[in-house]
Amino acid sequence: MFDMAGSSGVDMDPDVALRLFEEGATLVLLGVPRGTELGIDLKSWQVGPRFRGVKMIPPGLHFLHFCSANSPSCGGEIGPKSGLFLTLKPREILLAHWDPKEEDLDFSASKNDEEVNRIRGTLRELDSYLGPYPFEVMRKWVSLTDQISQELAVNLQPLSGRVCAFSDIIPEVQFRHTKDRAEQPRNDTACQSMKEGLDRLPKMKQREGTELRFSVIPKKTYPPGASPAEITRCSMDLSYSLETVLEQNYPEQPLNLLGELQFALVCFLVGNVYEGFEHWKCLLAVLCRSEEAMRRRKELYLGLITVLYHQLGEVPPDFFVDIVSQNNFLTSTLQVKGEFTNLKSDWMEEILALFSKSWLSKS
């Protein structure tokens, strides 16, 4: 078993390591069971018996994620992934204890100043039990999250504070009483149709507070009272939908939409949340089909090119190919974006050419 504590993927000058040890943040994670898969940002490990946390963490936004595991005697299966976004300050110490009942990290001890100060005083003794932050992925992590502010991460992640790979769903009706159950369709006879079978299934909903709080993209792409001509125009050019999203969510900071685009893909790539991938596709489709907005919001679209440049390096081209139709969502979407020629920018044209030659040619 790989023991995270004491391991490092990068050779580092001792003076640099000391400075990072003194200035970096520290996560002290006590009681995490052996065999748990735990990671930070783009790196994960299987926890060993000496593990007590992570040290030398650069200040800023990070994503701590973990999967509980059965003991080897019970098969050693890995459970679904959970995670949380943290914004760490220089020399900050966060203290958490593993909750075996919830199979989760409890950070309530971090609010106890006396306990945190006690840990700070024993940090050098804990050093050999702390795994160093994986600096080999830091540059890549920053490039994937540089538009996500602390406030934005708090606003987008669930109220529960946990990003979970599997939705926590419960029945819409709890069926606590016999009368409630008696009113439901009977299941003791064979279904005569697919519709009948679906109707018999209990109606489920996501547990309140566990859902990601993404911006809602309007279903109607045109304004109220639009004429037939306007409906057609707004169906081809989604600028009205884009402006609606910006006005409702980021009226003062439209570039936060790029942060949401990054947040969605990180939730998918690192947190294994498929909903993040679907929202990323929806946002990207709206951005790339908003021709009028491209002319008005040059800063937003120049930022989008940079964000996409780093994101596409993390995803294989064939990932976006529909299994049935063989159509590549991203190729067709960026081809629409390729019509973005009214913004005369040599830098922009270079990036678009790079997409065309390297990434899109692979698909």
MARTORSE-304401 format. One record per residue (C-alpha): residue in three letters; x, y, z. Coordinates in steps of 0.25 Angstrom, whole numbers, plus 5000, padded with zeros to 4 digits. Example, Ala and Ser with C-alpha at 12.3 -4.5 7.8 and 13.67 -1.06 7.14 Angstrom:
ala504949825031;ser505549965029;
//
This chain:
met500050005000;phe500550144996;asp500750225009;met500450375006;ala501150425018;gly502650455015;ser502550445000;ser502750544989;gly502850544974;val503750664973;asp505250674978;met505350814985;asp506450894991;pro506450885006;asp506351035008;val505151044999;ala504550925006;leu504750995019;arg504051125014;leu502851055009;phe502750975022;glu502751105030;glu501851185020;gly500951075014;ala499651035020;thr499450905027;leu498250805027;val498350715039;leu497350605036;leu497350505048;gly496750365048;val496650345033;pro496550195032;arg497650125025;gly497250095010;thr496450215008;glu496650284995;leu496950434998;gly497450544989;ile497650694988;asp497450764975;leu497850674963;lys498650564971;ser498150454980;trp498750344988;gln498350224997;val498550255011;gly499550185019;pro499650155034;arg500550275037;phe499650375030;arg499250505038;gly499050605027;val499650695017;lys500650805018;met501350915010;ile500050945003;pro500151074995;pro499051184999;gly497851194990;leu496751104985;his496850954987;phe495950834985;leu496050724996;his495450594992;phe495350454998;cys494650314996;ser494450225008;ala494850085006;asn494449945012;ser495449875020;pro496249765012;ser495549655019;cys494249715014;gly494749724999;gly495349865000;glu494349924991;ile494450084989;gly493250164991;pro492750284983;lys493550414984;ser493250534993;gly494050664993;leu494050804997;phe494650934992;leu495551005002;thr496251145002;leu497451135010;lys498351255016;pro499851255018;arg500151175030;glu498751135033;ile498451005040;leu497150935038;leu496850815047;ala495850705044;his495450575050;trp494950455042;asp493550415045;pro493350265043;lys491850275044;glu491750375033;glu493050335026;asp493350485025;leu494350585030;asp493850665042;phe494450805042;ser493750855054;ala495050845062;ser495650955053;lys494751055061;asn495351025074;asp496551115075;glu497151045087;glu497250915079;val497750975067;asn498851055075;arg499250915081;ile499350855068;arg500250975063;gly501150955075;thr501350805071;leu501450825056;arg502950795055;glu502750665063;leu501550635053;asp502450665041;ser502850525037;tyr501350485037;leu500950595028;gly500950575013;pro501550685004;tyr500650764995;pro500850704981;phe501550824974;glu501650754961;val500150784958;met500150924964;arg500350994951;lys499250914944;trp498250924956;val498451084956;ser498251084941;leu496951004942;thr496351094954;asp496951234953;gln495551294950;ile494951224963;ser494851324975;gln494651284989;glu493251344988;leu492851274975;ala493351144980;val492451154993;asn491251204985;leu491351084975;gln491650964984;pro490450904991;leu489950965004;ser490350835011;gly491850875007;arg492150745000;val492250714986;cys491750574984;ala491950474972;phe490550414974;ser489350494977;asp488650474990;ile487250444986;ile486050424995;pro484550384991;glu483650514989;val482650444998;gln483150365010;phe482050265011;arg482150265026;his480650225027;thr479850105022;lys478950205015;asp480050265007;arg480550135002;ala479150084999;glu478950204989;gln480250154981;pro480150074968;arg480149924971;asn481349844968;asp480749704969;thr480349694954;ala481149694941;cys481349834934;gln480649844921;ser481549954916;met482850034919;lys481950154923;glu481250074933;gly482550014939;leu483150154940;asp481850204947;arg481950104957;leu483350144961;pro483450244973;lys483650384970;met485050424975;lys485650564978;gln487050604982;arg487250634997;glu487150785000;gly488450845002;thr489250744994;glu489050794980;leu490150884972;arg489651024971;phe489951054956;ser489351164949;val488051134942;ile488051144927;pro486651194922;lys485851084914;lys485251194906;thr486351264897;tyr485551384894;pro484851494902;pro483351504905;gly482551554894;ala483551524884;ser483151524869;pro483351404860;ala484551474854;glu485151504868;ile484851354872;thr485651304860;arg486751404862;cys486851374877;ser486851224874;met488051234865;asp488751344873;leu488751314888;ser489151444893;tyr487851474900;ser488051344908;leu489451384911;glu489151524915;thr487951464924;val488951374931;leu489951484933;glu488851584938;gln488251484948;asn489551434954;tyr490751524951;pro490251664947;glu491551724953;gln492551624950;pro492251554937;leu493551484937;asn493051394948;leu492351314937;leu493751264933;gly493951224948;glu492651144947;leu493151084935;gln494451044942;phe493650994954;ala492750904946;leu493850834939;val494650814952;cys493450754959;phe493450654947;leu494850624945;val495350624959;gly494050604967;asn493350504957;val492050584957;tyr491450554943;glu490450674946;gly491750764945;phe492050714931;glu490650734926;his490550884932;trp491950904925;lys491450864912;cys490150954913;leu490951074917;leu491951054906;ala490851034896;val490151164900;leu491551244900;cys491951194886;arg490551214880;ser490451364884;glu490951444873;glu490451574877;ala491051564891;met492351524885;arg492451664879;arg492051734892;arg492751654902;lys494151644897;glu494851624910;leu493851504913;tyr494151434900;leu495651454901;gly495651394915;leu494851284910;ile495951244899;thr496951244910;val496051154919;leu495751054908;tyr497251044904;his497550994918;gln496250904920;leu496450834907;gly497750784910;glu497150704921;val496150634913;pro496350524902;pro495650574889;asp494850454887;phe494250474900;phe493250564894;val492750474883;asp491350424884;ile491350274884;val490050264875;ser490250384866;gln491750384865;asn491650544866;asn492650614874;phe491950714882;leu493250804885;thr493650804870;ser492350854865;thr492250954877;leu493651014874;gln493351014859;val492251114863;lys493251184871;gly494151184860;glu493251284853;phe493651384864;thr494451474854;asn493951614857;leu494951624869;lys496251654862;ser497251604871;asp498551534866;trp498651464880;met497251414878;glu497451364864;glu498751294869;ile497951214879;leu496851184870;ala497851134860;leu498451044871;phe497150984874;ser496950954859;lys498250894857;ser498450814870;trp497250774877;leu496150784867;ser496950704857;lys497050584867;ser495550574867;
//
